[in-house]
Structures are given as C-alpha cells and as structure tokens.
Amino acid sequence: MARDGLAAINGSNLLTAISPFKSTIWNGFLKQAEIAATMSIEALLGNLKPYHSMLHELRGFKGAVTSAENIRKMVEGSDLCTGKMKTKVQDAYSMRSSPQVIGAARDAVAYARSQVEIELNGVGDNPIFVPSSS
C-alpha cells in the first residue's frame, strides 16, 4: 500500500537491503588481497615468520588472525615452508604487515555486517507502537 512506496524510497531501508550483497563483495576483495599478498611473498622469497598464528593470536585482532591463517594455508607445501629456499631475515614492512592491514579491513567488514544484521532483524517502523502488556 502507501507505506510500501515509502519503504521503497526510504534510504535506510534501501541501504539495509543492499548491504548484505556489498558485504559479500567486500569479502571477495579481502580474499583477493590475501592471494596477492601470498603471491608477493612467494615471488620475493619472503620470510614466513610474520605470518605465524601465535603472533597474531597474542595481539588479539581476529581479522589479522584469519588473514595470517589464510596466507599460511595458501603457501602450504611451498619451498618457502619446507626450507628448500633461503629467505630474507626481514622483509619489507609492507609485506610483513599484510595480515594486520588486511585483517583490519576484515574486522571493519565484520563489524559492518553485524550492524546490518541488527538492522535487518530489528524494528524499523517510525513511530514504534508497543501494545500494553496489561
């Protein structure tokens, strides 16, 4: 009815409807960033110590833990892991901090998703009428 037309043009409702799709797209971008980081590590014979899970778990940022784990999984079985290839003692800061950077983006996307889920499951009417319980 008339109210449905208002819902269709209300920015909040429209943005809430689009947001789950954008969240999925952003997760794809994050995976691509981790793939690019892994390829760079391989190409530059990077040191894998900065991607050790314990380092990131101690810091406590969930996104960085996930990102480092994903990078380690992709490099698994590589000559860098087996020790057949000599690596640098320390890589460029931009390489060794990739789990923190990608992880921060992961955390931001996860937070945005949680807020969208609250909005999707919440009451968006204005005004909100609550029937009396007596």
N, C-alpha and C positions, 0 to 999 in steps of 0.2 A: 504494500500500500504506500501511502505517502512517506511513511517512516523508512521504507526500504530505499526510496530515492535519496533520502538524506544520508543513509548509511553508505550509499554508493559514492557520494561526493565528499563525505567526511574524510579529511586527511588521515586521521588516526586509524580509522578502520581500513582504509586502503593500504597504508604503510604496514599495518599489522598483517594484512593478508599477503603482502609481497615479501615480508621479512623472512619467512622460513625458506623461501626459494633463494634469496640472497645469501642466507647462512650456508646453504648447500654449495653455492658457487664459491663463496669465500673459503670453505674447507677444501675445495678443489685447488684453489690458488695456493693454499698453505702446503698441500701435498706437492704441488709443482715446485715450490720454493725449496722443499726438502730434497726433492730429486735433483734440482740444480746444485744445491749445496753438496750433495753426495758426489755428483759428477765432478765438481770442482776439487773436492778432496782427493778423489781418485786421480784426476789429471795432474794435480800438483804434488802428488805423493804426500798427502797431509798426514799429520800425526793424529791418531785416533783417541789419544788420552783425554782431550777436552770433551769427548762425547760419552765418557763413562757414566753409567747411570748413577753411581753413588754421588758424584759431584753435583748432579742436578737435584737429586733427592734431598741432599743436605741443604741446598738453597731453598727448596720447597715450592718452586714455581711449577705448577702442574703442566703448563704448556711446554716449558723447556724440557721437562722430564719426557714428555711424549715426543717432542721433536728430536731429542737426542736418541731416544729409543728407535724411532723411525729411521734415522740416518744410520744407526748401527745395524739395523736389520738389512738395509739396502746394501751395505758394504760387506756384509757377512760372506765369508768364503773368498774374499778378495786377497790378493797377495799382501795388501797392507795389514790384514788381520793375521795372516799366517807367519809374518815376519820375513817373508822372502824378499820384500822390498825394504830398503832403508828409507826412513822418513826423517824429516827435519826435527830438530829438538823442539822448536816452537814455530808455529805457522803465523801468518798474518792475523792480526786481531779480528779482521772481518771474517776470516774463516773459522777461527776457534770460538767465536761468539755467536755463530749462526743459530745454535739451539736457543740461546737467550732471546735473540731478535725474533725468530720465527715463533718461538714459544710465547713471547709477549703478545704477538698477533693472535695466536691460538687462544690465549686467555681472554683477550678482548672479544673475539668472536663467540667464545663460550658464554661470556657474561651477557653479551647482546642477545644471544639465543635464549638464555634463562629469562631475561626480561620480556622477550616476545612470548615465551611460553606462559608467563604470568598473565600477560595481557590477553592472550588467546583464551585462557581458562577463566578469566575474571569477568566481572560485570562492567560493561561499558555504557550502560544507559545513563542519561542525564535528564532529569533527576532520577535518582535511585529510590524506589519505593519499597520499603521493608514492611510486610504485613505484621501487625502486632501479634505477639505470641500469647496474649491473654484471651 
